[in-house]
Amino acid sequence: MGTILHGTLVTLRPATQEDIPALAAIRATPEVFARWRGGDDLAGEVATELEDPETETYAVDVGGKVIGAVQWYANNDDEYRHAGMDLYLDPTVHGVGLGTDAVRTMARHLVRDHHYHRLIIDPAADNAAAIRCYAKVGFRPVGTMRQYERGSDGTWHDNLLMDLLADELLDG
């Protein structure tokens, strides 16, 4: 089943097929859909993500309710070894520290249990709330990736590359 991770406010557990309806519903909210663009079959997309051997998807759980997901992936080439992550949460729980706790919990797991010395994350450059969330964990801006990602309106937009070195993890 995988490792269950406990934060201060959230529990991260490997996402399962049973989580697909909740995660698809969260992805369908306008706020999340705008950032995590998808097609007409969000449940199918979530299911595909759960089966992707290159990415591990964890359900973000608070009190037995799935409120989002955090994913991580790795580059294990000896010369470039690092891990990256991404996150989405139900907009009804934005702004109360759950995202910061989820990111911190996953970062701690990747640094302590998987021994990654460097982590990356790449929010949309205009997503000030996400950037603040990641900075609270210790992520720092590295640079702007210009026209990096196509938005739901079909136009390209910039993302901010942020990284965190293991000894910079702010453990709350």
ZABA-414113 format. One record per residue (C-alpha): residue in one letter; x, y, z negated. Coordinates in Angstrom, 2 decimals. Example, Ala and Ser with C-alpha at 12.3 -4.5 7.8 and 13.67 -1.06 7.14 Angstrom:
BEGIN
<r><r>A</r><east>12.30</east><north>-4.50</north><up>-7.80</up></r>
<r><r>S</r><east>13.67</east><north>-1.06</north><up>-7.14</up></r>
% end
This chain:
BEGIN
<r><r>M</r><east>0.00</east><north>0.00</north><up>0.00</up></r>
<r><r>G</r><east>2.87</east><north>2.44</north><up>-0.61</up></r>
<r><r>T</r><east>3.88</east><north>4.83</north><up>-3.30</up></r>
<r><r>I</r><east>1.29</east><north>6.87</north><up>-5.21</up></r>
<r><r>L</r><east>2.67</east><north>10.27</north><up>-6.19</up></r>
<r><r>H</r><east>1.38</east><north>12.33</north><up>-9.11</up></r>
<r><r>G</r><east>1.66</east><north>16.09</north><up>-9.15</up></r>
<r><r>T</r><east>0.43</east><north>18.44</north><up>-11.83</up></r>
<r><r>L</r><east>-2.93</east><north>18.97</north><up>-10.11</up></r>
<r><r>V</r><east>-3.05</east><north>16.47</north><up>-7.24</up></r>
<r><r>T</r><east>-2.44</east><north>12.82</north><up>-6.55</up></r>
<r><r>L</r><east>-0.93</east><north>11.87</north><up>-3.21</up></r>
<r><r>R</r><east>-1.64</east><north>8.36</north><up>-2.03</up></r>
<r><r>P</r><east>-1.15</east><north>6.66</north><up>1.31</up></r>
<r><r>A</r><east>-4.20</east><north>7.49</north><up>3.41</up></r>
<r><r>T</r><east>-6.37</east><north>4.56</north><up>4.46</up></r>
<r><r>Q</r><east>-9.10</east><north>3.87</north><up>6.99</up></r>
<r><r>E</r><east>-11.64</east><north>4.75</north><up>4.29</up></r>
<r><r>D</r><east>-10.24</east><north>8.30</north><up>4.19</up></r>
<r><r>I</r><east>-10.83</east><north>8.95</north><up>7.90</up></r>
<r><r>P</r><east>-14.35</east><north>10.46</north><up>7.59</up></r>
<r><r>A</r><east>-13.29</east><north>12.89</north><up>4.86</up></r>
<r><r>L</r><east>-10.08</east><north>13.90</north><up>6.65</up></r>
<r><r>A</r><east>-11.90</east><north>14.33</north><up>9.97</up></r>
<r><r>A</r><east>-14.52</east><north>16.51</north><up>8.27</up></r>
<r><r>I</r><east>-11.78</east><north>18.70</north><up>6.79</up></r>
<r><r>R</r><east>-10.04</east><north>18.93</north><up>10.16</up></r>
<r><r>A</r><east>-13.38</east><north>20.00</north><up>11.70</up></r>
<r><r>T</r><east>-13.73</east><north>23.08</north><up>9.47</up></r>
<r><r>P</r><east>-13.05</east><north>26.24</north><up>11.49</up></r>
<r><r>E</r><east>-10.12</east><north>27.30</north><up>9.30</up></r>
<r><r>V</r><east>-8.31</east><north>23.98</north><up>9.62</up></r>
<r><r>F</r><east>-9.31</east><north>23.32</north><up>13.22</up></r>
<r><r>A</r><east>-7.75</east><north>26.65</north><up>14.23</up></r>
<r><r>R</r><east>-4.38</east><north>25.50</north><up>12.83</up></r>
<r><r>W</r><east>-4.65</east><north>21.74</north><up>13.49</up></r>
<r><r>R</r><east>-6.12</east><north>21.87</north><up>16.93</up></r>
<r><r>G</r><east>-7.87</east><north>18.74</north><up>17.99</up></r>
<r><r>G</r><east>-10.25</east><north>17.33</north><up>20.54</up></r>
<r><r>D</r><east>-13.78</east><north>16.02</north><up>20.37</up></r>
<r><r>D</r><east>-12.86</east><north>12.88</north><up>18.42</up></r>
<r><r>L</r><east>-11.21</east><north>14.09</north><up>15.22</up></r>
<r><r>A</r><east>-11.89</east><north>10.76</north><up>13.49</up></r>
<r><r>G</r><east>-10.04</east><north>9.00</north><up>16.30</up></r>
<r><r>E</r><east>-7.15</east><north>11.44</north><up>16.04</up></r>
<r><r>V</r><east>-6.88</east><north>10.92</north><up>12.28</up></r>
<r><r>A</r><east>-6.99</east><north>7.15</north><up>12.80</up></r>
<r><r>T</r><east>-4.19</east><north>7.40</north><up>15.37</up></r>
<r><r>E</r><east>-2.10</east><north>9.47</north><up>12.94</up></r>
<r><r>L</r><east>-2.55</east><north>6.83</north><up>10.24</up></r>
<r><r>E</r><east>-1.20</east><north>4.19</north><up>12.64</up></r>
<r><r>D</r><east>1.79</east><north>6.27</north><up>13.80</up></r>
<r><r>P</r><east>4.96</east><north>4.47</north><up>12.63</up></r>
<r><r>E</r><east>6.94</east><north>7.74</north><up>12.83</up></r>
<r><r>T</r><east>4.75</east><north>9.62</north><up>10.33</up></r>
<r><r>E</r><east>3.47</east><north>8.80</north><up>6.86</up></r>
<r><r>T</r><east>0.13</east><north>10.35</north><up>5.98</up></r>
<r><r>Y</r><east>-0.93</east><north>10.78</north><up>2.36</up></r>
<r><r>A</r><east>-4.40</east><north>11.73</north><up>1.21</up></r>
<r><r>V</r><east>-4.42</east><north>14.66</north><up>-1.21</up></r>
<r><r>D</r><east>-6.76</east><north>13.62</north><up>-3.99</up></r>
<r><r>V</r><east>-8.17</east><north>15.64</north><up>-6.88</up></r>
<r><r>G</r><east>-10.38</east><north>13.80</north><up>-9.35</up></r>
<r><r>G</r><east>-11.13</east><north>11.01</north><up>-6.88</up></r>
<r><r>K</r><east>-12.08</east><north>13.38</north><up>-4.03</up></r>
<r><r>V</r><east>-10.00</east><north>13.68</north><up>-0.86</up></r>
<r><r>I</r><east>-9.30</east><north>17.37</north><up>-0.28</up></r>
<r><r>G</r><east>-6.71</east><north>17.10</north><up>2.50</up></r>
<r><r>A</r><east>-3.62</east><north>15.38</north><up>3.76</up></r>
<r><r>V</r><east>0.13</east><north>15.81</north><up>3.70</up></r>
<r><r>Q</r><east>2.27</east><north>14.11</north><up>6.32</up></r>
<r><r>W</r><east>5.99</east><north>13.54</north><up>6.50</up></r>
<r><r>Y</r><east>8.39</east><north>12.32</north><up>9.14</up></r>
<r><r>A</r><east>12.14</east><north>11.87</north><up>9.29</up></r>
<r><r>N</r><east>15.15</east><north>12.28</north><up>11.50</up></r>
<r><r>N</r><east>17.52</east><north>9.61</north><up>10.21</up></r>
<r><r>D</r><east>20.38</east><north>10.24</north><up>12.62</up></r>
<r><r>D</r><east>23.44</east><north>10.36</north><up>10.32</up></r>
<r><r>E</r><east>24.53</east><north>13.73</north><up>11.67</up></r>
<r><r>Y</r><east>21.12</east><north>15.44</north><up>11.45</up></r>
<r><r>R</r><east>19.34</east><north>13.57</north><up>8.66</up></r>
<r><r>H</r><east>16.36</east><north>15.49</north><up>7.27</up></r>
<r><r>A</r><east>12.63</east><north>15.15</north><up>6.68</up></r>
<r><r>G</r><east>9.76</east><north>17.38</north><up>7.71</up></r>
<r><r>M</r><east>6.25</east><north>17.73</north><up>6.41</up></r>
<r><r>D</r><east>2.91</east><north>19.29</north><up>7.20</up></r>
<r><r>L</r><east>-0.27</east><north>19.82</north><up>5.23</up></r>
<r><r>Y</r><east>-3.94</east><north>20.65</north><up>5.56</up></r>
<r><r>L</r><east>-6.50</east><north>21.19</north><up>2.82</up></r>
<r><r>D</r><east>-10.22</east><north>21.73</north><up>2.70</up></r>
<r><r>P</r><east>-10.75</east><north>25.52</north><up>2.87</up></r>
<r><r>T</r><east>-13.03</east><north>25.33</north><up>-0.20</up></r>
<r><r>V</r><east>-9.93</east><north>24.63</north><up>-2.34</up></r>
<r><r>H</r><east>-7.56</east><north>27.17</north><up>-0.78</up></r>
<r><r>G</r><east>-5.89</east><north>29.67</north><up>-3.08</up></r>
<r><r>V</r><east>-5.91</east><north>27.71</north><up>-6.35</up></r>
<r><r>G</r><east>-2.46</east><north>26.10</north><up>-6.23</up></r>
<r><r>L</r><east>-3.38</east><north>22.66</north><up>-4.92</up></r>
<r><r>G</r><east>-1.39</east><north>23.12</north><up>-1.70</up></r>
<r><r>T</r><east>1.68</east><north>24.24</north><up>-3.62</up></r>
<r><r>D</r><east>1.37</east><north>21.24</north><up>-5.93</up></r>
<r><r>A</r><east>0.94</east><north>18.86</north><up>-2.97</up></r>
<r><r>V</r><east>3.98</east><north>20.29</north><up>-1.14</up></r>
<r><r>R</r><east>6.09</east><north>20.26</north><up>-4.30</up></r>
<r><r>T</r><east>5.07</east><north>16.68</north><up>-5.10</up></r>
<r><r>M</r><east>5.96</east><north>15.48</north><up>-1.60</up></r>
<r><r>A</r><east>9.22</east><north>17.47</north><up>-1.55</up></r>
<r><r>R</r><east>10.22</east><north>15.94</north><up>-4.89</up></r>
<r><r>H</r><east>9.49</east><north>12.45</north><up>-3.49</up></r>
<r><r>L</r><east>11.52</east><north>13.06</north><up>-0.33</up></r>
<r><r>V</r><east>14.49</east><north>14.48</north><up>-2.24</up></r>
<r><r>R</r><east>14.55</east><north>12.13</north><up>-5.23</up></r>
<r><r>D</r><east>13.24</east><north>8.86</north><up>-3.81</up></r>
<r><r>H</r><east>14.37</east><north>9.07</north><up>-0.18</up></r>
<r><r>H</r><east>17.51</east><north>11.16</north><up>-0.82</up></r>
<r><r>Y</r><east>16.92</east><north>13.78</north><up>1.87</up></r>
<r><r>H</r><east>19.17</east><north>16.78</north><up>1.33</up></r>
<r><r>R</r><east>17.15</east><north>19.03</north><up>3.65</up></r>
<r><r>L</r><east>13.42</east><north>19.40</north><up>4.34</up></r>
<r><r>I</r><east>11.66</east><north>21.46</north><up>7.00</up></r>
<r><r>I</r><east>8.18</east><north>22.82</north><up>7.56</up></r>
<r><r>D</r><east>6.92</east><north>25.05</north><up>10.38</up></r>
<r><r>P</r><east>3.72</east><north>27.03</north><up>9.69</up></r>
<r><r>A</r><east>2.23</east><north>29.37</north><up>12.24</up></r>
<r><r>A</r><east>4.08</east><north>32.68</north><up>11.92</up></r>
<r><r>D</r><east>0.82</east><north>34.49</north><up>11.14</up></r>
<r><r>N</r><east>-0.24</east><north>32.04</north><up>8.41</up></r>
<r><r>A</r><east>0.79</east><north>34.19</north><up>5.45</up></r>
<r><r>A</r><east>-0.98</east><north>32.00</north><up>2.87</up></r>
<r><r>A</r><east>0.88</east><north>28.86</north><up>4.00</up></r>
<r><r>I</r><east>4.21</east><north>30.70</north><up>4.07</up></r>
<r><r>R</r><east>3.64</east><north>31.95</north><up>0.49</up></r>
<r><r>C</r><east>2.68</east><north>28.41</north><up>-0.59</up></r>
<r><r>Y</r><east>5.85</east><north>26.90</north><up>0.85</up></r>
<r><r>A</r><east>8.05</east><north>29.68</north><up>-0.56</up></r>
<r><r>K</r><east>6.75</east><north>28.89</north><up>-4.07</up></r>
<r><r>V</r><east>8.30</east><north>25.42</north><up>-3.68</up></r>
<r><r>G</r><east>11.63</east><north>26.86</north><up>-2.47</up></r>
<r><r>F</r><east>11.30</east><north>26.81</north><up>1.32</up></r>
<r><r>R</r><east>13.07</east><north>29.73</north><up>3.00</up></r>
<r><r>P</r><east>12.52</east><north>31.24</north><up>6.43</up></r>
<r><r>V</r><east>15.12</east><north>30.13</north><up>8.96</up></r>
<r><r>G</r><east>13.77</east><north>31.77</north><up>12.09</up></r>
<r><r>T</r><east>10.88</east><north>32.21</north><up>14.45</up></r>
<r><r>M</r><east>10.20</east><north>29.54</north><up>17.02</up></r>
<r><r>R</r><east>8.74</east><north>31.64</north><up>19.81</up></r>
<r><r>Q</r><east>5.66</east><north>30.42</north><up>21.68</up></r>
<r><r>Y</r><east>6.11</east><north>27.11</north><up>19.89</up></r>
<r><r>E</r><east>2.56</east><north>25.87</north><up>19.65</up></r>
<r><r>R</r><east>-0.60</east><north>26.19</north><up>21.72</up></r>
<r><r>G</r><east>-3.53</east><north>27.55</north><up>19.72</up></r>
<r><r>S</r><east>-7.14</east><north>26.45</north><up>19.91</up></r>
<r><r>D</r><east>-7.77</east><north>29.37</north><up>22.30</up></r>
<r><r>G</r><east>-5.17</east><north>27.98</north><up>24.73</up></r>
<r><r>T</r><east>-2.55</east><north>30.68</north><up>24.14</up></r>
<r><r>W</r><east>0.94</east><north>30.03</north><up>22.79</up></r>
<r><r>H</r><east>1.89</east><north>31.34</north><up>19.38</up></r>
<r><r>D</r><east>4.97</east><north>31.56</north><up>17.22</up></r>
<r><r>N</r><east>5.79</east><north>29.36</north><up>14.25</up></r>
<r><r>L</r><east>8.15</east><north>30.07</north><up>11.39</up></r>
<r><r>L</r><east>10.77</east><north>27.41</north><up>10.76</up></r>
<r><r>M</r><east>11.38</east><north>27.11</north><up>7.02</up></r>
<r><r>D</r><east>13.77</east><north>24.80</north><up>5.26</up></r>
<r><r>L</r><east>14.57</east><north>23.67</north><up>1.75</up></r>
<r><r>L</r><east>17.84</east><north>22.23</north><up>0.51</up></r>
<r><r>A</r><east>17.54</east><north>19.65</north><up>-2.24</up></r>
<r><r>D</r><east>19.14</east><north>21.86</north><up>-4.89</up></r>
<r><r>E</r><east>16.72</east><north>24.71</north><up>-4.01</up></r>
<r><r>L</r><east>13.57</east><north>22.74</north><up>-4.90</up></r>
<r><r>L</r><east>11.60</east><north>24.84</north><up>-7.37</up></r>
<r><r>D</r><east>10.15</east><north>22.16</north><up>-9.60</up></r>
<r><r>G</r><east>7.39</east><north>24.33</north><up>-11.02</up></r>
% end
